[in-house]
Amino acid sequence: MRMRIVTILAGLLLVIQTSNFAVAADNKNFRVTLLGTGTPLPLMARFGPSILVHAGGRNLLFDGGPVVTQRLFTLKIPLGKIEHVFLTHLRSGHVVGIPDLWLGGALGTAQGGLQNLRTGRHD
């Protein structure tokens, strides 16, 4: 859990440092949405782990658990509008939704898919 929080904070700092980024004090430009809080048990009430951070007009996704695309679709967030994907670690419950997110554009919908999927790692 501690490593996950550190990864999320490091990702936010990276985006802030590498862009013209400002968050309004009134919180209209900063929103955190828990798309799923996950559990090893396949419970329908708790979707796979995934956090959407909307900050300064950008959509940042932390982890891509199962049904992440369905959760984004319900919130009317086009898949192609996800600018960065950060993975806290490589357990299946945190990554199995990434292919759906990446290939979503092949469905021919207005949702689009991730245009530029880049990978990297932190130490």
Backbone as CSV, one residue per row, in Angstrom:
resi,resn,N_x,N_y,N_z,CA_x,CA_y,CA_z,C_x,C_y,C_z
1,MET,0.820,-1.185,0.000,0.000,0.000,0.000,0.868,1.255,0.000
2,ARG,1.916,1.228,0.801,2.810,2.382,0.884,3.473,2.647,-0.457
3,MET,3.923,1.579,-1.130,4.563,1.730,-2.434,3.579,2.285,-3.453
4,ARG,2.317,1.888,-3.360,1.297,2.379,-4.284,1.104,3.889,-4.121
5,ILE,1.058,4.360,-2.902,0.900,5.788,-2.641,2.110,6.557,-3.154
6,VAL,3.303,6.025,-2.920,4.527,6.671,-3.404,4.520,6.746,-4.926
7,THR,4.093,5.678,-5.606,4.029,5.668,-7.060,3.043,6.705,-7.581
8,ILE,1.896,6.808,-6.954,0.894,7.791,-7.373,1.432,9.207,-7.203
9,LEU,2.038,9.480,-6.078,2.596,10.813,-5.850,3.736,11.114,-6.816
10,ALA,4.591,10.132,-7.078,5.692,10.336,-8.022,5.156,10.619,-9.422
11,GLY,4.100,9.918,-9.816,3.497,10.166,-11.127,2.926,11.555,-11.239
12,LEU,2.245,12.003,-10.205,1.694,13.359,-10.205,2.798,14.404,-10.270
13,LEU,3.868,14.195,-9.523,4.979,15.139,-9.564,5.631,15.176,-10.940
14,LEU,5.767,14.025,-11.578,6.340,13.967,-12.918,5.515,14.787,-13.897
15,VAL,4.211,14.631,-13.861,3.337,15.376,-14.766,3.399,16.867,-14.469
16,ILE,3.426,17.215,-13.199,3.484,18.623,-12.824,4.788,19.257,-13.308
17,GLN,5.898,18.560,-13.160,7.194,19.112,-13.530,7.405,19.191,-15.033
18,THR,6.773,18.318,-15.799,7.045,18.267,-17.236,5.987,18.963,-18.070
19,SER,5.135,19.739,-17.463,4.098,20.401,-18.242,3.767,21.757,-17.640
20,ASN,3.038,22.531,-18.402,2.524,23.793,-17.915,1.270,23.451,-17.121
21,PHE,1.417,23.269,-15.844,0.391,22.635,-15.028,0.026,23.531,-13.856
22,ALA,-1.243,23.751,-13.682,-1.695,24.524,-12.525,-2.994,23.930,-12.017
23,VAL,-3.122,23.829,-10.728,-4.343,23.320,-10.122,-4.994,24.469,-9.373
24,ALA,-6.246,24.720,-9.692,-6.953,25.825,-9.049,-7.241,25.489,-7.602
25,ALA,-7.228,26.501,-6.785,-7.473,26.299,-5.356,-8.911,25.883,-5.083
26,ASP,-9.816,26.126,-6.022,-11.215,25.792,-5.789,-11.544,24.331,-6.100
27,ASN,-10.562,23.535,-6.435,-10.689,22.096,-6.694,-11.496,21.758,-7.939
28,LYS,-11.875,22.714,-8.762,-12.604,22.386,-9.980,-11.716,21.685,-10.993
29,ASN,-10.412,21.914,-10.902,-9.489,21.318,-11.857,-8.750,20.117,-11.291
30,PHE,-9.136,19.648,-10.129,-8.482,18.492,-9.522,-9.542,17.576,-8.927
31,ARG,-9.573,16.344,-9.430,-10.592,15.394,-8.969,-9.993,13.987,-8.984
32,VAL,-10.234,13.238,-7.950,-9.786,11.850,-7.859,-11.015,10.961,-7.842
33,THR,-11.056,9.982,-8.753,-12.179,9.055,-8.835,-11.656,7.631,-8.667
34,LEU,-12.183,6.933,-7.681,-11.822,5.531,-7.489,-12.683,4.706,-8.434
35,LEU,-12.089,4.235,-9.517,-12.822,3.423,-10.496,-13.058,2.018,-9.957
36,GLY,-12.177,1.575,-9.112,-12.299,0.276,-8.478,-11.301,0.205,-7.339
37,THR,-11.692,-0.404,-6.246,-10.795,-0.495,-5.099,-10.207,-1.885,-4.946
38,GLY,-10.660,-2.792,-5.764,-10.059,-4.109,-5.884,-10.093,-4.992,-4.661
39,THR,-10.026,-6.244,-4.933,-9.920,-7.298,-3.931,-9.549,-8.569,-4.694
40,PRO,-8.812,-9.474,-4.076,-8.511,-10.732,-4.775,-9.771,-11.545,-5.103
41,LEU,-10.836,-11.321,-4.338,-12.083,-12.025,-4.605,-12.840,-11.321,-5.740
42,PRO,-13.447,-12.052,-6.638,-14.172,-11.431,-7.760,-15.549,-10.907,-7.356
43,LEU,-15.569,-9.850,-6.568,-16.821,-9.267,-6.097,-17.293,-8.180,-7.053
44,MET,-18.554,-8.223,-7.463,-19.089,-7.236,-8.403,-19.213,-5.846,-7.797
45,ALA,-19.220,-5.744,-6.498,-19.342,-4.439,-5.854,-18.004,-3.707,-5.765
46,ARG,-16.902,-4.422,-6.018,-15.575,-3.808,-5.922,-14.777,-4.179,-7.160
47,PHE,-14.801,-3.322,-8.141,-14.085,-3.574,-9.383,-12.585,-3.552,-9.139
48,GLY,-11.833,-4.065,-10.124,-10.375,-4.123,-10.000,-9.765,-2.759,-9.751
49,PRO,-8.596,-2.730,-9.111,-7.992,-1.478,-8.693,-7.677,-0.550,-9.863
50,SER,-8.151,0.669,-9.736,-7.905,1.688,-10.742,-8.331,3.040,-10.185
51,ILE,-7.468,4.033,-10.384,-7.740,5.380,-9.888,-7.585,6.353,-11.042
52,LEU,-8.573,7.201,-11.229,-8.513,8.246,-12.246,-8.270,9.574,-11.549
53,VAL,-7.218,10.269,-11.951,-6.928,11.606,-11.421,-7.102,12.586,-12.568
54,HIS,-8.035,13.504,-12.407,-8.243,14.573,-13.385,-7.631,15.822,-12.767
55,ALA,-6.588,16.319,-13.398,-5.873,17.467,-12.837,-5.423,18.390,-13.956
56,GLY,-5.796,19.653,-13.847,-5.368,20.639,-14.830,-5.773,20.295,-16.246
57,GLY,-6.938,19.669,-16.402,-7.408,19.301,-17.734,-6.839,17.997,-18.261
58,ARG,-6.057,17.301,-17.462,-5.461,16.035,-17.887,-6.090,14.875,-17.129
59,ASN,-6.135,13.724,-17.789,-6.643,12.504,-17.163,-5.493,11.535,-16.971
60,LEU,-5.210,11.211,-15.731,-4.129,10.301,-15.380,-4.744,9.054,-14.763
61,LEU,-4.323,7.895,-15.243,-4.874,6.643,-14.743,-3.794,5.896,-13.976
62,PHE,-4.128,5.502,-12.757,-3.218,4.720,-11.939,-3.788,3.315,-11.828
63,ASP,-3.094,2.379,-12.412,-3.478,0.974,-12.505,-4.662,0.806,-13.465
64,GLY,-4.768,-0.373,-13.999,-5.836,-0.666,-14.947,-6.420,-2.030,-14.669
65,GLY,-7.161,-2.108,-13.624,-7.770,-3.369,-13.227,-8.864,-3.798,-14.189
66,PRO,-9.434,-4.978,-13.951,-10.516,-5.461,-14.805,-11.648,-4.445,-14.881
67,VAL,-12.270,-4.361,-15.993,-13.411,-3.498,-16.328,-13.118,-1.999,-16.235
68,VAL,-11.837,-1.614,-16.310,-11.512,-0.189,-16.259,-12.158,0.560,-17.431
69,THR,-12.219,-0.059,-18.607,-12.830,0.618,-19.757,-14.328,0.825,-19.544
70,GLN,-14.995,-0.153,-18.954,-16.422,0.006,-18.679,-16.666,1.115,-17.660
71,ARG,-15.813,1.206,-16.657,-15.959,2.255,-15.644,-15.752,3.637,-16.266
72,LEU,-14.745,3.767,-17.143,-14.510,5.051,-17.814,-15.683,5.397,-18.730
73,PHE,-16.198,4.399,-19.423,-17.326,4.616,-20.324,-18.555,5.109,-19.548
74,THR,-18.794,4.526,-18.367,-19.951,4.958,-17.558,-19.797,6.405,-17.106
75,LEU,-18.572,6.844,-16.935,-18.318,8.230,-16.535,-18.222,9.178,-17.733
76,LYS,-18.442,8.610,-18.940,-18.398,9.384,-20.187,-17.022,10.013,-20.428
77,ILE,-15.982,9.256,-20.086,-14.607,9.698,-20.343,-14.076,8.876,-21.505
78,PRO,-13.844,9.517,-22.670,-13.314,8.779,-23.817,-11.963,8.135,-23.484
79,LEU,-11.788,6.907,-23.925,-10.544,6.188,-23.630,-9.337,6.944,-24.165
80,GLY,-9.497,7.597,-25.302,-8.399,8.348,-25.900,-8.018,9.593,-25.123
81,LYS,-8.809,9.958,-24.124,-8.509,11.141,-23.314,-7.643,10.818,-22.094
82,ILE,-7.293,9.548,-21.926,-6.363,9.170,-20.861,-4.961,9.481,-21.367
83,GLU,-4.286,10.402,-20.703,-2.987,10.862,-21.192,-1.807,10.057,-20.669
84,HIS,-1.901,9.600,-19.436,-0.799,8.840,-18.846,-1.379,7.689,-18.042
85,VAL,-0.697,6.547,-18.106,-1.084,5.390,-17.307,0.110,5.029,-16.434
86,PHE,-0.124,4.957,-15.140,0.923,4.595,-14.187,0.538,3.270,-13.550
87,LEU,1.496,2.366,-13.453,1.248,1.074,-12.823,1.987,1.019,-11.500
88,THR,1.261,0.730,-10.449,1.902,0.670,-9.140,2.757,-0.580,-9.000
89,HIS,2.279,-1.683,-9.570,3.065,-2.908,-9.628,2.400,-3.848,-10.638
90,LEU,3.079,-4.938,-10.967,2.640,-5.777,-12.082,1.865,-7.027,-11.671
91,ARG,1.014,-6.917,-10.712,0.106,-8.030,-10.423,-1.047,-7.973,-11.397
92,SER,-1.587,-9.128,-11.735,-2.608,-9.197,-12.791,-3.804,-8.293,-12.525
93,GLY,-4.249,-8.197,-11.303,-5.408,-7.375,-10.993,-5.201,-5.894,-11.262
94,HIS,-3.965,-5.477,-11.417,-3.654,-4.072,-11.650,-3.394,-3.767,-13.123
95,VAL,-3.269,-4.802,-13.958,-2.877,-4.559,-15.352,-3.786,-5.189,-16.407
96,VAL,-4.667,-6.104,-16.026,-5.424,-6.843,-17.044,-6.381,-5.968,-17.852
97,GLY,-6.708,-4.782,-17.377,-7.578,-3.891,-18.129,-6.847,-3.018,-19.143
98,ILE,-5.519,-2.994,-19.079,-4.724,-2.132,-19.969,-4.900,-2.495,-21.445
99,PRO,-4.884,-3.786,-21.841,-5.100,-4.087,-23.264,-6.439,-3.578,-23.796
100,ASP,-7.502,-3.669,-22.998,-8.796,-3.141,-23.428,-8.726,-1.631,-23.620
101,LEU,-8.037,-0.972,-22.735,-7.882,0.477,-22.820,-7.058,0.856,-24.053
102,TRP,-5.985,0.134,-24.277,-5.071,0.409,-25.391,-5.723,0.108,-26.732
103,LEU,-6.423,-1.017,-26.833,-7.001,-1.445,-28.105,-8.420,-0.936,-28.320
104,GLY,-8.935,-0.168,-27.395,-10.305,0.325,-27.482,-10.612,1.065,-28.760
105,GLY,-9.631,1.700,-29.364,-9.843,2.434,-30.611,-10.189,1.531,-31.773
106,ALA,-9.794,0.267,-31.693,-10.079,-0.678,-32.773,-11.563,-1.017,-32.853
107,LEU,-12.332,-0.627,-31.845,-13.760,-0.912,-31.850,-14.525,-0.007,-32.802
108,GLY,-13.857,1.040,-33.272,-14.518,1.955,-34.193,-15.515,2.864,-33.515
109,THR,-15.375,3.042,-32.222,-16.295,3.916,-31.499,-15.672,5.291,-31.328
110,ALA,-16.461,6.219,-30.911,-15.959,7.561,-30.652,-15.069,7.582,-29.415
111,GLN,-15.074,6.481,-28.677,-14.258,6.432,-27.464,-12.768,6.512,-27.786
112,GLY,-12.327,5.892,-28.863,-10.899,5.887,-29.186,-10.131,5.054,-28.194
113,GLY,-8.882,4.828,-28.465,-8.029,4.067,-27.565,-6.808,4.887,-27.229
114,LEU,-5.916,4.323,-26.433,-4.679,5.031,-26.116,-3.882,5.190,-27.407
115,GLN,-3.450,6.389,-27.687,-2.713,6.651,-28.925,-1.241,6.304,-28.783
116,ASN,-0.640,6.672,-27.704,0.790,6.462,-27.495,1.007,5.756,-26.173
117,LEU,1.186,4.450,-26.242,1.431,3.708,-25.022,2.943,3.573,-24.854
118,ARG,3.456,4.195,-23.817,4.875,4.101,-23.517,5.038,3.429,-22.177
119,THR,6.084,2.704,-22.056,6.329,2.020,-20.799,7.632,2.523,-20.202
120,GLY,7.757,2.369,-18.951,8.974,2.762,-18.251,8.931,2.161,-16.863
121,ARG,9.968,2.372,-16.131,9.969,1.861,-14.761,10.682,2.842,-13.862
122,HIS,10.355,2.754,-12.617,11.047,3.563,-11.634,11.777,2.626,-10.703
123,ASP,12.797,3.104,-10.080,13.553,2.285,-9.119,13.411,2.821,-7.734
